[in-house]
Amino acid sequence: MALRLGGGGAAAIFDSVGDTQASWAPTKKAPYIAEPAPFALCPNLPKIAQERGVLSATRAALYSRHTPHEWLQNNMRNYHEADSTRNLAERLRSEAVRVMREAQELTSSAQRDSGRRLGERISDTTFWQHEVSAELEKLLAESSLLAETRRSLDKAAKDCDGPLHVAQECLYHRENRQGIDLVHDQVEIALLSEVDTLKSCQSRLRALHDRATDQLRSNRAAQHELERDLRHKESALDIDSKCHGLSNHSKEINFYSGIEKVDPTVSVPETWAQFSSRNVQRSAAERASSRQLRSEADLLISTCASEMWDAWNRSNNNLAKRSSEVMDTKSKLEMHLHKVTKK
């Protein structure tokens, strides 16, 4: 007859043989030795199991089994939990799809807006690049003309040295006149006036030459600002054009964290346009001053030439007249000397 043992029966059997097991259980680690079977240690084990098996099985049936209703309720609860979990997963999946679609729409809208703004920025940059480039060409041409005018002023001032030296030599030699002939006549007055005129013209020419030098320095400063602004415009135009040509399928596209934290106080479109406008306006003002200075230089050169020519003519006319008077007087004196000698 087979022996049927429940959970409680086995526990009772091993409780009954506890003292027997305690007698042979090792107290410390020892070399492995095969343990004898429980029936060999306790010959009464089958009898004890037979006496207590029925009680243990009954106890297990009463206390450790579930009813069909509980089994059904447990299955229904598992079904409900599975349905709830599946519904939650479906909602999460739908929400994830919705979020991805919204993110894609926002990304596409932001890309379109960025592309539009980049196009406008490229147009503005191109416009100011042309404006600055055209103004720079005009300023360079004006500076070249002003430099030529400055050379003309310098040459005109140096050309005054020759006539001035001649007039001063005339005054010096006329100081060698003797006696009553040392007269403060019209020739001396004209020569002194010519010297004053030459010195005045030379001084005005040199003063205007210095003004032209200062104006050229101002033109170069404005030119430097325009050239720097033009270099910045070209660099910005290259960058914006490259950015405008990028797409989601472009090569070597990476994410750079922190690039959005750009300081917006460096420049804004209004101040950016005002900066280029100020440079262009400054250059235009310098060109206007340069043109005015060239006009003054041309007028001064013409005026000085006319004044020096008039002074030279007055001196020559008075000198010729004085020479004629001296010759007449000399002839009369020689005639009277001849008469006196004859008498």
C-alpha positions as CSV (number, residue, x, y, z in Angstrom):
1,M,0.0,0.0,0.0
2,A,1.5,3.4,-1.0
3,L,2.1,6.0,1.7
4,R,0.5,9.4,1.0
5,L,1.9,12.3,2.9
6,G,0.6,15.9,3.0
7,G,2.4,19.0,3.9
8,G,1.3,18.8,7.5
9,G,2.2,15.0,7.8
10,A,5.7,15.5,6.5
11,A,6.2,18.3,9.0
12,A,4.9,16.1,11.8
13,I,7.2,13.2,10.8
14,F,10.2,15.5,10.6
15,D,9.2,17.0,14.0
16,S,9.1,13.5,15.5
17,V,12.5,12.6,14.2
18,G,13.9,16.0,15.0
19,D,15.8,14.6,18.0
20,T,17.2,11.8,15.9
21,Q,18.4,14.3,13.2
22,A,19.9,16.5,15.9
23,S,22.0,13.6,17.0
24,W,23.7,13.1,13.7
25,A,23.5,16.7,12.2
26,P,27.0,18.2,11.8
27,T,27.8,21.2,13.9
28,K,30.6,22.5,11.7
29,K,31.9,22.2,8.2
30,A,33.5,18.8,7.7
31,P,34.5,16.6,4.8
32,Y,31.5,15.4,2.7
33,I,30.0,12.1,4.0
34,A,27.0,10.4,2.5
35,E,24.0,10.8,4.9
36,P,21.9,7.7,5.6
37,A,18.2,7.6,4.5
38,P,15.5,8.7,7.0
39,F,14.1,5.2,7.2
40,A,17.4,3.9,8.2
41,L,17.7,6.4,11.1
42,C,14.1,6.1,12.2
43,P,12.6,2.6,11.6
44,N,9.2,3.8,12.9
45,L,8.8,6.4,10.2
46,P,6.3,4.5,8.0
47,K,4.1,3.8,11.0
48,I,4.1,7.4,12.2
49,A,3.4,8.6,8.7
50,Q,0.4,6.2,8.3
51,E,-1.0,7.4,11.6
52,R,-0.7,11.1,10.9
53,G,-1.1,11.2,7.1
54,V,-4.9,11.3,7.2
55,L,-5.0,14.2,9.6
56,S,-2.5,16.2,7.6
57,A,-4.4,15.7,4.4
58,T,-7.6,16.8,6.0
59,R,-6.0,19.9,7.4
60,A,-4.5,20.8,4.0
61,A,-7.9,20.4,2.4
62,L,-9.6,22.6,4.9
63,Y,-7.0,25.4,5.2
64,S,-4.8,25.5,2.0
65,R,-7.3,25.0,-0.9
66,H,-9.4,27.7,-2.8
67,T,-13.0,27.6,-3.8
68,P,-14.1,27.6,-7.5
69,H,-15.6,31.1,-6.9
70,E,-12.2,32.4,-5.7
71,W,-10.5,30.8,-8.7
72,L,-13.1,32.4,-11.0
73,Q,-12.7,35.8,-9.3
74,N,-8.9,35.6,-9.5
75,N,-9.1,34.8,-13.2
76,M,-11.6,37.7,-13.8
77,R,-9.3,40.0,-11.9
78,N,-6.4,39.0,-14.1
79,Y,-8.6,39.6,-17.1
80,H,-9.5,43.1,-15.9
81,E,-5.9,43.9,-15.1
82,A,-4.8,42.7,-18.5
83,D,-7.6,44.8,-20.2
84,S,-6.6,47.9,-18.1
85,T,-3.0,47.4,-18.9
86,R,-3.7,47.0,-22.6
87,N,-5.9,50.1,-22.7
88,L,-3.3,52.1,-20.9
89,A,-0.6,50.9,-23.3
90,E,-2.9,51.8,-26.2
91,R,-3.6,55.3,-24.8
92,L,0.1,55.8,-24.2
93,R,0.9,54.7,-27.8
94,S,-1.8,57.0,-29.2
95,E,-0.5,59.9,-27.0
96,A,3.1,59.2,-28.2
97,V,1.9,59.2,-31.8
98,R,0.1,62.5,-31.2
99,V,3.1,64.1,-29.6
100,M,5.4,62.9,-32.4
101,R,3.0,64.4,-35.0
102,E,2.8,67.7,-33.1
103,A,6.6,67.8,-32.7
104,Q,6.9,67.1,-36.5
105,E,4.4,69.8,-37.3
106,L,6.1,72.3,-35.0
107,T,9.5,71.4,-36.4
108,S,8.3,71.8,-40.0
109,S,6.6,75.1,-39.1
110,A,9.8,76.3,-37.4
111,Q,11.9,75.3,-40.3
112,R,9.7,77.1,-42.8
113,D,9.7,80.2,-40.6
114,S,13.5,80.0,-40.2
115,G,13.9,79.6,-44.0
116,R,11.7,82.6,-44.6
117,R,13.5,84.7,-42.1
118,L,16.9,83.6,-43.5
119,G,15.7,84.6,-47.0
120,E,14.7,88.0,-45.7
121,R,18.0,88.3,-43.9
122,I,20.0,87.4,-47.0
123,S,18.0,90.1,-49.0
124,D,18.7,92.7,-46.3
125,T,22.4,91.8,-46.1
126,T,22.7,91.8,-49.9
127,F,21.1,95.3,-50.1
128,W,23.4,96.8,-47.5
129,Q,26.4,95.0,-49.0
130,H,25.7,96.7,-52.3
131,E,25.1,100.0,-50.6
132,V,28.4,99.8,-48.6
133,S,30.3,98.6,-51.7
134,A,29.0,101.4,-53.9
135,E,29.8,104.0,-51.2
136,L,33.2,102.6,-50.8
137,E,33.9,102.9,-54.5
138,K,32.7,106.5,-54.5
139,L,34.9,107.3,-51.4
140,L,38.0,105.8,-53.0
141,A,37.5,107.8,-56.2
142,E,36.9,111.0,-54.1
143,S,40.0,110.3,-52.0
144,S,42.1,109.9,-55.2
145,L,40.9,113.2,-56.5
146,L,41.6,114.9,-53.2
147,A,45.1,113.4,-53.1
148,E,45.7,114.9,-56.6
149,T,44.4,118.2,-55.4
150,R,46.7,118.1,-52.4
151,R,49.7,117.5,-54.7
152,S,48.6,120.5,-56.8
153,L,48.4,122.7,-53.7
154,D,51.9,121.5,-52.6
155,K,53.3,122.3,-56.1
156,A,51.6,125.7,-56.2
157,A,53.0,126.6,-52.8
158,K,56.5,125.5,-53.9
159,D,56.1,127.4,-57.1
160,C,55.8,130.6,-55.1
161,D,59.4,130.3,-53.9
162,G,60.9,131.4,-57.3
163,P,58.9,134.7,-57.8
164,L,59.3,135.4,-54.1
165,H,63.1,135.0,-54.3
166,V,63.2,137.3,-57.4
167,A,61.2,140.0,-55.7
168,Q,63.4,139.9,-52.6
169,E,66.5,140.0,-54.7
170,C,65.2,143.1,-56.5
171,L,64.6,144.8,-53.2
172,Y,68.0,143.8,-52.0
173,H,69.8,145.1,-55.1
174,R,67.8,148.4,-55.0
175,E,69.3,149.1,-51.6
176,N,72.6,149.7,-53.3
177,R,71.4,153.0,-54.8
178,Q,73.4,156.0,-53.8
179,G,72.5,159.3,-52.5
180,I,69.4,161.0,-53.7
181,D,68.5,158.0,-55.9
182,L,67.7,156.0,-52.8
183,V,64.1,156.9,-53.1
184,H,61.0,155.1,-51.7
185,D,59.4,155.1,-55.1
186,Q,56.5,153.2,-56.7
187,V,58.8,150.4,-57.8
188,E,59.8,149.7,-54.2
189,I,56.1,149.9,-53.1
190,A,55.1,147.4,-55.9
191,L,58.0,145.0,-55.0
192,L,57.0,145.0,-51.3
193,S,53.4,144.5,-52.3
194,E,54.4,141.6,-54.5
195,V,56.4,140.0,-51.7
196,D,53.5,140.3,-49.4
197,T,51.2,138.8,-52.0
198,L,53.5,135.9,-52.7
199,K,53.8,135.1,-49.0
200,S,50.1,135.4,-48.4
201,C,49.3,133.1,-51.3
202,Q,52.0,130.6,-50.2
203,S,50.6,130.7,-46.6
204,R,47.0,130.1,-47.8
205,L,48.1,127.3,-50.1
206,R,49.9,125.5,-47.3
207,A,47.0,126.0,-44.9
208,L,44.6,124.4,-47.5
209,H,47.2,121.7,-48.1
210,D,47.1,120.9,-44.3
211,R,43.3,120.8,-44.5
212,A,43.4,118.4,-47.4
213,T,45.8,116.2,-45.4
214,D,43.3,116.1,-42.5
215,Q,40.4,115.4,-44.9
216,L,42.3,112.5,-46.4
217,R,42.9,111.2,-43.0
218,S,39.1,111.4,-42.3
219,N,38.4,109.7,-45.6
220,R,40.7,106.9,-44.7
221,A,39.0,106.4,-41.4
222,A,35.6,106.2,-43.1
223,Q,37.1,103.9,-45.7
224,H,38.3,101.6,-43.0
225,E,34.9,101.4,-41.4
226,L,33.3,100.7,-44.7
227,E,35.8,98.0,-45.6
228,R,35.3,96.3,-42.2
229,D,31.6,96.5,-42.5
230,L,31.8,95.1,-46.0
231,R,33.9,92.1,-44.8
232,H,31.4,91.4,-42.1
233,K,28.5,91.6,-44.6
234,E,30.3,89.1,-46.9
235,S,31.0,86.7,-44.1
236,A,27.4,86.9,-42.8
237,L,26.1,86.5,-46.3
238,D,28.1,83.3,-46.8
239,I,27.0,81.9,-43.5
240,D,23.3,82.7,-44.1
241,S,23.4,81.4,-47.6
242,K,24.9,78.1,-46.4
243,C,22.3,77.9,-43.6
244,H,19.5,78.6,-46.1
245,G,20.6,75.7,-48.3
246,L,20.6,73.2,-45.5
247,S,17.8,70.6,-45.2
248,N,17.0,67.5,-43.1
249,H,18.9,65.4,-45.7
250,S,22.1,67.4,-45.7
251,K,25.3,65.8,-44.7
252,E,27.2,66.3,-41.5
253,I,24.2,67.7,-39.6
254,N,24.8,67.5,-35.8
255,F,23.1,68.8,-32.7
256,Y,25.1,71.5,-30.8
257,S,23.8,72.0,-27.3
258,G,23.7,75.5,-25.9
259,I,23.8,77.2,-29.3
260,E,20.3,78.7,-28.6
261,K,21.7,80.6,-25.6
262,V,23.0,83.4,-27.7
263,D,23.2,86.8,-26.2
264,P,20.6,88.9,-28.0
265,T,22.0,92.2,-26.8
266,V,25.0,92.1,-29.2
267,S,22.9,93.3,-32.1
268,V,19.4,93.5,-33.3
269,P,18.1,94.1,-36.9
270,E,17.4,97.8,-36.1
271,T,20.8,98.5,-34.7
272,W,22.4,96.4,-37.4
273,A,20.8,98.5,-40.1
274,Q,21.6,101.7,-38.2
275,F,25.3,100.8,-38.0
276,S,25.6,100.3,-41.8
277,S,23.5,103.4,-42.4
278,R,25.7,105.5,-40.1
279,N,28.8,104.3,-42.0
280,V,27.3,105.2,-45.3
281,Q,26.2,108.6,-44.1
282,R,29.6,109.3,-42.6
283,S,31.3,108.4,-45.8
284,A,28.8,110.6,-47.8
285,A,29.5,113.5,-45.4
286,E,33.3,113.1,-45.8
287,R,32.9,113.0,-49.6
288,A,30.9,116.2,-49.5
289,S,33.6,117.8,-47.4
290,S,36.2,116.6,-49.8
291,R,34.4,118.0,-52.8
292,Q,34.0,121.3,-51.1
293,L,37.7,121.3,-50.2
294,R,38.7,120.5,-53.8
295,S,36.5,123.4,-55.0
296,E,38.2,125.7,-52.5
297,A,41.6,124.5,-53.6
298,D,40.8,125.1,-57.3
299,L,39.5,128.5,-56.5
300,L,42.5,129.4,-54.3
301,I,45.0,128.2,-56.9
302,S,43.2,130.3,-59.5
303,T,43.0,133.3,-57.2
304,C,46.6,133.1,-56.1
305,A,47.8,132.8,-59.7
306,S,45.8,135.9,-60.6
307,E,47.0,137.9,-57.7
308,M,50.7,137.0,-58.3
309,W,50.3,137.8,-62.0
310,D,48.8,141.2,-61.1
311,A,51.6,141.9,-58.6
312,W,54.2,140.9,-61.1
313,N,52.7,143.1,-63.8
314,R,52.5,146.1,-61.4
315,S,56.1,145.6,-60.4
316,N,57.3,145.3,-64.0
317,N,55.3,148.3,-65.2
318,N,56.5,150.5,-62.3
319,L,60.1,149.3,-62.8
320,A,59.9,150.0,-66.6
321,K,58.4,153.4,-65.9
322,R,61.0,154.2,-63.3
323,S,63.8,153.0,-65.6
324,S,62.4,155.4,-68.3
325,E,62.3,158.3,-65.9
326,V,65.9,157.6,-64.7
327,M,67.1,157.4,-68.3
328,D,65.4,160.7,-69.2
329,T,66.8,162.3,-66.1
330,K,70.3,160.9,-66.9
331,S,70.1,162.3,-70.4
332,K,69.1,165.7,-69.2
333,L,71.9,165.7,-66.6
334,E,74.4,164.7,-69.2
335,M,73.2,167.6,-71.4
336,H,73.5,170.1,-68.6
337,L,76.9,168.8,-67.7
338,H,78.0,169.2,-71.2
339,K,76.7,172.8,-71.3
340,V,78.4,173.6,-68.0
341,T,81.6,172.0,-69.1
342,K,81.5,174.0,-72.4
343,K,81.0,177.3,-70.6
